[in-house]
Amino acid sequence: QVQLRESGGGLVQAGDSLRLSCVCYGPTFSSIALGWFRQAPGKEREFVAAISSSGRITHYADSVKGRVTISRDMAENTVHLQMNTVKPEDTAVYYCGADLGYGPPPTTSEAYGYWGQGIQVTVSS
């Protein structure tokens, strides 16, 4: 059983920076791939970024590439999503997902078996 808990969301202004964190409780953190997804009102959940269990492989959505960095802290069992130069279109509920499989980190939500409760990020213009 894996439990995920996000933090760091809130209201920010366009152009600001924001760091989301997700603490993972459960099986060995180093064996889990982790991903961030987001869902805006009236829209499907969409992929943002993912990182492999080792941290050596990362994937980013085109919409955030260059502005967002995903990283993992093995000592704190935490995955971070650093968001820079945020835009109003980044407004969404952000979810952290965990995948217990092997291989590259997935970019589809169906591959993730565990999710956090989500955290709101609102970017004002």
C-alpha positions in Angstrom: 0.0 0.0 0.0 1.3 3.4 -1.0 0.1 6.7 0.4 0.9 10.0 -1.1 0.4 13.5 0.4 0.9 16.7 -1.6 1.8 20.1 -0.2 2.9 23.5 -1.5 -0.1 24.6 -3.5 -1.9 27.9 -3.2 -2.5 31.2 -4.9 0.3 32.8 -6.8 0.7 35.5 -9.5 1.7 34.9 -13.0 5.5 34.9 -13.4 6.0 33.6 -9.8 7.6 30.3 -8.8 6.1 27.5 -6.8 7.3 24.2 -5.5 5.0 21.3 -5.0 6.0 18.4 -2.8 4.7 14.9 -2.4 5.7 12.6 0.5 5.4 8.9 -0.2 4.6 6.5 2.6 4.8 2.7 2.0 7.1 0.4 0.0 10.7 1.3 -0.7 10.7 4.8 -2.2 13.6 4.0 -4.4 11.6 1.3 -6.3 8.7 3.6 -7.2 8.3 5.8 -10.3 6.4 9.1 -9.5 4.5 11.5 -11.6 2.6 14.8 -11.4 -0.7 15.3 -13.2 -3.1 18.1 -13.1 -6.8 18.7 -13.8 -8.4 22.0 -14.5 -12.2 22.5 -14.1 -14.1 20.8 -17.0 -11.0 19.2 -18.4 -9.4 15.7 -18.3 -6.5 15.0 -16.0 -3.3 15.7 -17.9 0.3 14.6 -17.5 2.8 17.2 -16.2 6.0 15.4 -15.4 7.4 12.0 -14.3 10.6 10.7 -12.8 11.9 7.1 -12.7 12.6 5.2 -9.6 16.3 6.0 -9.9 15.8 9.6 -10.7 17.8 9.3 -13.8 14.9 9.5 -16.3 12.5 12.3 -16.4 9.6 13.2 -18.8 7.8 16.5 -19.2 4.7 17.7 -21.0 5.4 20.1 -23.8 3.2 22.7 -22.1 5.6 22.9 -19.1 8.9 21.9 -20.6 11.6 24.5 -19.7 9.5 25.9 -16.8 9.1 22.8 -14.6 11.6 20.5 -13.0 10.7 17.2 -11.2 13.1 15.8 -8.7 13.2 13.3 -5.9 14.8 13.4 -2.5 15.6 9.8 -1.5 16.4 10.8 2.1 13.0 12.4 2.6 10.9 10.0 0.4 9.6 13.1 -1.4 9.1 14.1 -5.0 9.2 17.8 -5.8 7.8 19.8 -8.7 9.5 23.1 -9.1 7.4 25.4 -11.3 8.9 28.7 -12.6 7.3 31.5 -14.5 3.8 30.1 -13.8 0.9 31.1 -16.1 -2.8 31.4 -15.5 -3.2 28.2 -17.6 -1.3 26.3 -14.9 -4.3 26.7 -12.7 -5.5 23.3 -11.7 -5.6 20.6 -9.0 -2.3 18.9 -9.0 -2.0 15.2 -8.2 1.0 13.1 -7.3 0.9 9.5 -8.6 3.0 6.4 -7.8 3.8 3.5 -10.2 5.2 0.3 -8.8 6.2 -1.0 -12.3 9.6 -1.2 -13.9 11.0 0.8 -16.8 10.7 4.4 -17.8 8.3 6.5 -15.8 4.8 6.4 -17.3 3.2 9.5 -18.8 -0.4 8.2 -18.8 -2.6 8.4 -15.7 -3.9 4.8 -16.2 -0.4 3.5 -15.4 -0.4 4.9 -11.9 -2.0 2.8 -9.2 -1.8 5.2 -6.4 -2.7 8.9 -6.0 -2.6 11.7 -3.5 -5.7 13.7 -2.6 -4.6 16.6 -4.9 -3.7 20.1 -4.2 -5.0 23.3 -5.7 -2.7 25.7 -7.6 -4.3 29.0 -8.7 -2.3 31.4 -10.8 -3.7 34.9 -11.1 -3.0 37.2 -14.1 
